[in-house]
Amino acid sequence: MERTLRFEDLVRKPKNRTFANKIGLVLILMALPAVVYIFIFHYMPLEGLIIAFKDYNSFQGMFNSPWTSMGGFQHFYNFVTSPNFWQILRNTLVLSVLSILFNSLLPIIFALFLNEIRAKGYKKTIQLIMYAPYFISTVVLVGMLFAFFDADSGIFTNILVSLGFEKQNLMENPDAFAMIYVLSGVWQGLGWWSIVYMGTLANVDPNLHDAAIIDGAGRFRRIFYINLPAIIPMAVIMFIMSIGNILNVGFEKVWLMQLSTNLSTSEIISTYVYRISFPSFGLPQFSYATAIGLFNSVINIIILWAANFISKKVSNNSLW
């Protein structure tokens, strides 16, 4: 009987082993630029976190600046006990949780229904229309929102007035900020976020659908019992990754949408950190801002670990 040739048999020979070593060296050299980049720009700056535990002074430097009281945790204590802590945390959680829910569920529903379209030309047209908004920059998107909700000439404002609502600029209304932020984000990213689910559905075995049709299963039953279970593992992974960034709401969009009138619901952790790092008046509080950022990251890590642990226990799907 002819013996099956294995990789281990190849590398046992000196000549083949030398070739394998060369291939390994080439792969290492290809990965080296990315490793160097991550080390320089993602790991080396971590030493700057030390100023979160100090009263940083630019003349004394990071390492010579004095430590704060309470064992270095004075800035963390000041943030947690500040009068606007709960308001900032609530605003951050509201925007983040709503974004995660809408951006996790709606792309799945969109991918399931788009997968059922059999006319290729019609399907590609819908995909193009839904993917296009993703490539609009954040600055342009916020500019469009201000134009659409303008009190005098905004198209959405006129529609709401025709339906009997009061004429107002919703961008200035603090109660409407979360709704506008989340829905505009869904409109911009729905098509793009569904790509990963469309790829998963493309790998579903067609024989499963053929067998289900023979057994008399309709389209909705096949969606529920074949397509949906196929994308659940990927959906769980995407959800866990989103949970890990629950306190990292998009800074640029929120900052551009902020007005003095909607600040009570639009001030989040990232914008607050920017505001105290580069104040309009007074000196920047770099140590305090770094402490808040570190607090934010630690909470995200804890939530990510907890979500991964629960998912592994409940559904046997996890990141690690």
C-alpha positions as a printed Julia matrix, in Angstrom:
320×3 Matrix{Float64}:
   0.0    0.0     0.0
   1.31   3.45   -0.92
   2.27   5.45    2.17
   0.72   8.92    2.57
   3.38  11.66    2.51
   3.2   13.94    5.53
   4.82  17.28    6.32
   6.83  15.65    9.13
   8.33  13.22    6.62
   9.41  16.11    4.41
  11.19  18.12    7.07
  13.08  15.05    8.34
  15.35  15.26    5.3
  18.09  17.89    5.71
  17.39  19.51    2.35
  13.66  19.82    3.01
  14.3   20.99    6.55
  16.5   23.81    5.24
  13.77  24.83    2.81
  11.16  24.85    5.63
  13.47  26.99    7.77
  13.85  29.49    4.94
  10.08  29.68    4.51
   9.69  30.25    8.24
  12.3   33.01    8.16
  10.52  34.71    5.26
   7.2   34.6     7.16
   8.85  36.08   10.26
  10.37  38.89    8.2
   6.97  39.61    6.64
   5.37  39.9    10.09
   8.23  41.93   11.57
   7.08  45.41   10.35
   3.63  44.89   11.89
   5.15  43.66   15.16
   7.53  46.65   15.3
   4.68  49.05   14.53
   2.45  47.61   17.28
   5.31  47.63   19.78
   6.3   51.25   19.07
   2.86  52.82   18.81
   0.78  50.56   21.09
   3.06  49.21   23.81
   5.79  51.81   24.33
   3.26  54.62   25.05
   1.88  52.55   27.94
   4.63  53.89   30.17
   2.82  57.24   30.04
   0.02  55.74   32.14
   2.19  56.38   35.18
   1.09  60.03   35.21
  -2.43  58.84   36.13
  -1.01  58.18   39.6
   1.03  61.38   39.82
   0.6   65.15   39.83
   2.25  65.5    36.46
   4.47  68.5    35.88
   6.08  69.02   32.49
   9.21  70.53   34.08
   9.77  67.51   36.33
   8.76  64.89   33.77
   6.76  61.71   34.09
   9.04  59.88   36.48
  10.1   62.8    38.71
   6.63  64.24   39.25
   5.27  63.65   42.78
   2.81  60.85   43.5
  -0.71  61.82   44.42
  -2.27  61.12   47.8
  -4.34  58.01   48.57
  -1.51  55.8    47.31
  -1.63  57.34   43.85
  -5.38  56.92   43.37
  -6.42  60.5    44.13
  -7.4   61.29   40.52
  -9.53  58.16   40.27
 -11.28  59.08   43.51
 -11.86  62.64   42.3
 -13.48  61.4    39.08
 -15.74  58.84   40.75
 -16.89  61.35   43.37
 -17.27  64.3    40.97
 -20.8   65.77   40.65
 -21.11  64.94   36.93
 -19.69  61.38   37.12
 -23.03  59.59   37.01
 -24.36  61.83   34.27
 -21.32  61.21   32.07
 -21.4   57.48   32.76
 -25.14  57.32   32.06
 -24.77  59.18   28.75
 -21.91  56.91   27.72
 -23.82  53.73   28.57
 -27.04  54.89   26.89
 -25.32  55.67   23.58
 -23.16  52.56   23.74
 -25.86  50.06   24.73
 -28.33  51.37   22.15
 -25.65  51.31   19.44
 -24.64  47.74   20.34
 -28.23  46.49   20.33
 -29.19  48.11   17.02
 -25.86  47.39   15.32
 -25.9   43.76   16.44
 -29.49  42.81   15.62
 -30.34  44.83   12.51
 -27.35  43.66   10.38
 -28.33  40.04   11.12
 -31.93  40.65   10.05
 -30.79  42.57    6.96
 -28.34  39.79    5.97
 -30.99  37.08    6.43
 -33.51  38.81    4.21
 -30.97  39.99    1.64
 -29.76  36.41    1.32
 -33.26  35.38    0.25
 -33.28  37.68   -2.81
 -32.73  35.52   -5.87
 -32.56  38.25   -8.56
 -28.79  38.98   -8.65
 -29.11  42.4   -10.28
 -31.68  43.56   -7.73
 -29.63  42.09   -4.89
 -26.41  43.85   -5.98
 -28.27  47.14   -6.34
 -29.57  46.9    -2.79
 -26.1   46.0    -1.5
 -24.54  48.98   -3.28
 -27.16  51.37   -1.89
 -26.74  50.05    1.65
 -22.9   49.92    1.57
 -22.42  53.43    0.15
 -23.19  55.46    3.34
 -20.34  53.71    5.18
 -17.81  55.62    3.08
 -19.19  59.02    4.07
 -16.81  60.73    6.48
 -17.99  61.56    9.99
 -17.64  65.3     9.39
 -19.82  65.15    6.27
 -22.37  62.94    8.01
 -22.77  65.34   10.94
 -23.04  68.24    8.49
 -25.85  66.39    6.74
 -27.61  65.87   10.08
 -27.48  69.56   10.89
 -28.87  70.34    7.42
 -31.62  67.72    7.62
 -32.79  68.84   11.07
 -32.5   72.59   10.54
 -35.48  74.35   12.09
 -36.34  76.3     8.91
 -35.17  74.3     5.89
 -34.49  70.81    7.23
 -36.24  68.07    5.27
 -36.86  65.91    8.35
 -38.06  68.94   10.3
 -40.62  69.77    7.61
 -41.8   66.15    7.56
 -42.29  66.16   11.32
 -44.12  69.5    11.18
 -46.47  68.13    8.5
 -47.23  65.22   10.84
 -48.26  67.64   13.57
 -45.08  67.89   15.64
 -43.71  71.15   16.97
 -41.24  73.0    14.76
 -37.8   72.8    16.35
 -34.18  71.95   15.66
 -33.84  68.41   17.0
 -30.05  68.69   17.01
 -30.44  71.17   19.88
 -32.9   68.98   21.76
 -31.08  66.91   24.43
 -33.88  64.33   24.49
 -33.4   63.58   20.77
 -29.6   63.35   20.8
 -29.36  59.6    21.5
 -32.01  58.77   18.89
 -30.29  60.82   16.17
 -26.86  59.43   17.07
 -27.94  55.78   17.02
 -30.24  55.89   13.98
 -27.73  57.81   11.86
 -25.11  55.24   12.85
 -27.39  52.39   11.8
 -28.11  54.07    8.47
 -24.39  54.55    7.83
 -23.12  51.13    8.86
 -25.98  48.64    8.38
 -24.85  47.39    4.97
 -21.18  47.23    5.9
 -21.74  45.36    9.19
 -23.87  42.76    7.41
 -20.98  41.72    5.12
 -19.58  39.24    7.61
 -22.98  37.59    7.99
 -23.49  37.45    4.23
 -20.14  35.66    3.96
 -21.23  33.15    6.6
 -24.56  32.51    4.86
 -22.74  31.93    1.55
 -21.01  28.93    3.16
 -24.25  27.23    4.24
 -24.58  23.83    2.56
 -27.3   24.09   -0.16
 -28.16  20.43    0.49
 -29.64  21.46    3.83
 -32.1   23.76    2.08
 -32.91  21.11   -0.54
 -33.64  18.55    2.18
 -35.77  21.06    4.08
 -37.78  21.87    0.94
 -38.42  18.19    0.34
 -39.66  17.91    3.92
 -42.08  20.76    3.26
 -40.28  23.59    5.11
 -41.2   27.07    3.92
 -38.84  30.0     3.46
 -39.24  31.4     6.98
 -38.74  27.98    8.56
 -35.54  27.49    6.56
 -34.33  30.94    7.67
 -35.06  30.16   11.3
 -33.73  26.58   11.43
 -30.86  26.67    8.9
 -29.57  30.19    8.21
 -29.97  31.67   11.68
 -28.11  28.86   13.52
 -25.31  29.16   10.95
 -24.59  32.8    11.81
 -25.16  32.63   15.58
 -21.5   31.74   16.4
 -20.25  34.71   14.35
 -22.92  36.96   15.86
 -21.82  35.96   19.37
 -18.18  36.79   18.57
 -19.15  40.17   17.1
 -21.35  40.89   20.13
 -18.56  40.07   22.58
 -16.16  42.38   20.7
 -18.78  45.13   20.84
 -19.29  44.59   24.56
 -15.54  45.03   25.09
 -15.87  48.59   23.78
 -19.06  49.44   25.67
 -17.55  52.61   27.18
 -15.69  53.62   24.02
 -18.39  55.53   22.18
 -17.21  57.17   18.96
 -15.56  60.41   20.03
 -15.5   62.24   16.69
 -19.2   61.98   15.94
 -20.34  62.87   19.46
 -17.91  65.79   19.63
 -19.13  67.2    16.31
 -22.79  66.79   17.31
 -22.34  68.47   20.69
 -23.96  71.83   21.31
 -24.3   73.82   24.49
 -28.03  73.01   24.49
 -27.66  69.22   24.3
 -24.61  68.87   26.55
 -26.65  67.26   29.33
 -27.1   64.09   27.22
 -24.13  64.31   24.84
 -21.24  64.63   27.29
 -19.53  61.21   27.43
 -16.26  59.97   28.89
 -14.15  60.53   25.78
 -15.39  64.08   25.18
 -14.99  64.89   28.87
 -11.38  63.67   28.76
 -10.7   65.84   25.71
 -12.35  68.84   27.34
 -10.18  68.69   30.46
  -7.05  67.85   28.48
  -7.41  70.89   26.22
  -9.59  73.37   28.13
 -10.64  76.67   26.64
  -9.56  78.4    29.83
  -7.11  77.29   32.48
  -4.36  74.7    32.51
  -4.75  71.21   31.04
  -5.17  68.41   33.57
  -3.16  65.65   31.92
  -2.91  63.43   35.0
  -6.63  63.62   35.69
  -7.47  62.93   32.04
  -5.08  59.96   31.93
  -6.66  58.53   35.07
 -10.12  58.75   33.51
  -8.9   57.08   30.33
  -7.25  54.29   32.32
 -10.42  53.84   34.38
 -12.37  53.54   31.13
  -9.99  50.91   29.71
  -9.95  48.79   32.86
 -13.75  48.71   33.01
 -13.87  47.69   29.32
 -11.41  44.85   29.94
 -13.45  43.57   32.89
 -16.69  43.7    30.9
 -15.04  41.97   27.92
 -13.72  39.17   30.13
 -17.11  38.74   31.81
 -18.99  38.67   28.48
 -16.53  36.15   27.05
 -16.81  33.95   30.18
 -20.62  34.0    30.16
 -20.77  33.3    26.42
 -18.39  30.35   26.77
 -20.52  28.86   29.54
 -23.87  29.48   27.87
 -23.25  28.94   24.14
 -19.74  27.42   24.01
 -18.68  30.31   21.73
 -15.95  32.69   22.86
 -12.97  34.76   21.74
 -10.51  32.65   23.74
